[in-house]
Amino acid sequence: MDEKIGNILRNKLTEKDYQKLIKIDNPELHNFVAEYIELCNPESVFVCDDSDEDRDYIRKAAIKDGEEMKLAMEGHTVHFDGYYDQARDKKRTKFLVDEGVDLGPNLNTIDKKEGLEEINGIMKNIMNGHTLYVRFFTLGPMNSIFSIPCVQLTDSSYVAHSDDLLYRPGYEEFIRQGRDARFFKFVHSEGRLDERKISVDIDKRRIYIDNEGGIVYSVNTQYGGNTIGLKKPAMRLAIYRAEKEGWLTEHMFLMGIHGPNNRVTYFTGAFPSLCGKTSTSMVPGETIVGDDISYLRVKEGKAYAVNVEKGMFGIIMGVNSKDDPIIWKRLHTPKEIIFSNVLVTEDKSVYWIGKDGEIPEKGMNHSGEWFKGKKDAEGNEITPSHRNARFTISLDTLDNADPNIHNPEGCPVGGIIYGGRDSDTWVPVEQSFNWQHGIITKASALESETTAATLGKEGVRKFNLMSNLDFISIPLGSYIQNNLNFGKKLEKPPLIFAVNYFLKDKDGNFLNSKVDKFVWLKWMELRVHNEVDAIETPTGYIPEYKDLRRLFNEVLKKDYSEEAYNQQFTIRIPELLSKIGRIEEIYRTKVPDTPKIVFVELEKQRDKLKKAKEELGEYILPEKLG
């Protein structure tokens, strides 16, 4: 070890922590840790070796430091972020790029030299008086072709604790890989804290990402989406690496759908926020592998996927006993949970927007002491919990955890689902003609309408390429091309489906029940195994009425009328043509590197729709196509 590096480490680490660190034979790691110890100047350093003793030390530190507070139920704690630190900071999340590197107009970038000078200036002595926690994890299962080792440096005991619930331990993996480890690096500091242990210098909040160096810097923030480096920041690093190496990093759940004769077929699924992603992955009777991010690789001509994480950083707003029975039960079980930005009542129980029961009169939340009618400095009424309030748990504590949740081989993928919030265009479920058609006309054409729960006007269509637009770290055209190339390597690509749970009639009433998705999933599983026929439409394959009638009876024990089927599965030519026009315009004007095949496929889709309109009219019932 270099003498200077050794001196820095020995001056700040106890002998026990020093020995834990140098047990990993990786000079790059030692240099990295020493560099940020010297720059950030923590009061002390704790190296976690994933032992029960070390992990318990961090749990207790979170309480002792005041970053978490114990609740009435055993194992439950609560954390509060600052009032203005409640979401991902898109404006201040930037990619560090070398001179001459162009990531396209859709990515927020800063010159690497300038960005590093700025971030290093902000981080100088930023951990003064704090403990620096050194944590090791793996993205993906351990000892697997999917595994990516990671090291997180943070001075937040809350972040160090959250990591423990969300990610697989990596200390032994670092020892195993030694000097061969190609690891991601994360540096986080919450900065100066006030008396509530909340970050003060929000104006200096920064999240800077260096794709080439495989490192993320996050400062003056506590919100998990900004600070838990292995989550969305790491996703950006992995998308960059995946494009170089020919695999996929996707914003997708991974679940097992249970078919006839105890068969389990694995599906991934990408849905923008408030479009049904979590509720789909948690459908009763099916099993969950992961709810957020998946890696996909080709093995022996087939697609396999893993859950990158082992835990869930879930939005809690709206969770109730009727619609979310599995999560509801888990949230009321005395096992380890970190709640964030919920309301804590006098008896140290929690309340969130949409929870069963009456809204409490008062309590403590992200704004401090709270009472009904309380307003912020801008005159806005403060809700009892934040709309982005969260819960953090380990997935294997759920009743519906799939047995392959940690399988290093991954799960064979039979189908991929893309879903958005769409009131008038897409049918409830449709299969693409093939991989290329699905990636271009379903995945790359994904849109979602804004809701009353979001700022701005309701019902505005937002383009969201593969539900990943906020996290793509390479030019968008390259990202699409990588998905297209991935399919070419497969002997039998997974089937691609589009779903839409939000179709409405002319009066604005939903045409689908919340539970109808249970049936769409079963139909998709049967299609993967070619056990039901389908009707060919100009845009893909839709279910036959007889199959849905049977499945509604078997799955939901209810009748399904032909009238409902016709309302839901009418092919809406004018709306579909309008959608093609919108998507084509986006790619022509905003994505300069769009692969030419995208326009070819969209034009082919347009021609089919125009021909169908000439022959069968603007609104086509399924029976006219069958």
C-alpha positions, 0 to 999 in steps of 0.5 A: 500500500502507498505510504500516504494512503496507509497514513491517511487510513491509519490516522482515521480508522481504529486498528479493527476497522483498518484491518477490516478494510485491508482484508480486501486486497484491492488498492483501488478501493483503498485509494478511493476510501482514503481520498474521500476521508482526506477530502471530507474530513470525518471525525471517525470512520466505521467499516462495516463487514456485514457481521450481525454486530456491525449491522446492529451498530448502524441500526443503533447509531441511527437512533442515537444520532437522531436520524431515526426514531423508534416507533411503538411496534418492535422493529419499526422506526421513522425518518424525516427528510427536510421539508424541501428535500422530499424528492429526486432533484432533477435540476441538480442531477448532472452527468460529468462529461469530458470535453467533446463527449455529447450525451444528447439534448435530453441529458443534464450534463456539466463539464467534468473538470468544472463539476469535480472542482465544484463538488470537491469544493462543496465536500471539503471538510463536509463530514467534520464532526460526523462518522463516515460509514463504509459499506459494501454491497452487491447489485444483483445476487452474489457470486453471479454474472449479474453481480456488480460490487459497490462501495458506499461512503456516507455520513448518514446512519439513516442511509447506511441503515436503509442500504442494509434493508435494500441491498445484498451484503458485499463485503465477502464478495469484495474479498472474493473478487479482490483486485478483479472487482469492477465496482461502482463507487458512491460518496454521500454527505448529508452536510450540516444538520439542524436540531431536527437532524435535517440537511441545512444547505439545500441550495448546495444540494448536488447529485453528480454522476461520472459514467466513465469513472463509475462514481456518484457524488451526492451532497447536502440531501437526505431523501433516499432517491438522492442519497441511496447511491445503489438505487437510481444513481447506480441504475444510471451507471449500470445503463452505461455499462450495459450498453457497452457490454450488450445487456440491459438495465431496466426500470422493471419489476420482476414477478412470477405469474402462476399458470396451470399445473403449478407452472410459474412464468416470469415477467418483467414490467415497466410502468411510470409512477401512478400507473400500477407498477407496484400493484401489478407486481404485488397481485395476490396469488402471484409471487414477487422477485423485485418491484423496481429495477432488473438486469437482463442478460442472454444465457444460452439464447434465452433472456434471464433477469434478476432483481438488482435489489433485495428490498423495497423503497415503496411509496406508502400513499394510498396503501390500505387493507382492501387494495394492498393486503400483502403490504398492509399486513407487512406494515403492521408486523413487528419486523424491521421497517423504516418509515419516512415522511409519514405522520407520527402520532402521540402513541408513536404509531404512524398515519399516511394519506389513504390509510384506513381510519380517520385522519389524526388531529395532530402529530409530527411529520416532515414539517415538524409539529403538525395539526389539521389545517397547518400551512407552509411559508407559501400558504400551501396546506401541509398534508399529514404525510408527504405524497412521496412518503415511503417505507423501506423493507426487505422483500423476503419478509413479504408473504408473496416473496418468490423462492428465486428472489436470490437465485444467482442464475436469474429467472427465465423471462417469458414476457415483458409488460409496458403500461401507462396511464391512457384514457382513450387509446390503448386497449387493456392488454395487447401483445406485440407482433414481435420483439422489434415491433414491441420495443418500438411501438409499445416500449419506445412509445410509452406515454402516461397522463398526469393525474390530480396527484401531480403538479400542473394540469391533469390529463396531459400526456407525458412521453416516458421511454420505457418508463426510464426517461429520468434515469437513462445515462446514454443518448436515447437512440443508443438506449433504444438500439441496445434494446433492439440488439438484445432481442436479436441475440435471443433464440426465442425472445420474451413476448412483449405486451402493452397494458392500460388499466385507465381506459375511460368511456365518454362520460369519464368512467373507468372501463376496467376494475382495479382487479381486472389486471389479475385476468390480464396477467393470466391471459399473458401467461397463457399466451407465452405458452401458446395455450390461447388464441388471439385476434390480430389487430393493426397494432398487435394481438388481443384476447378472444372474448371466450378466453376472457369470459372463462378467466374472469370466472376462474380468477375473479368468480364474476361474469364478464359481458360481451358488452364490456369486452367490446367497450374495452377492446374496440380498436380506436383508429383516430386516437392510435394515429394521433399517438403515432404522430406525437411519438414520431414528432418527439423522435424527429425533433428531440432525439437526433440519434433515433435509429431509422428503424423506429420511423420505418416501424411507426410508418408500417403501423400507420399504414396498417391503421389507415388500411383498417380504417378504409375497410372497417371504419374508425372504431373497430369491434373485435368481432370484425377482426376475428 
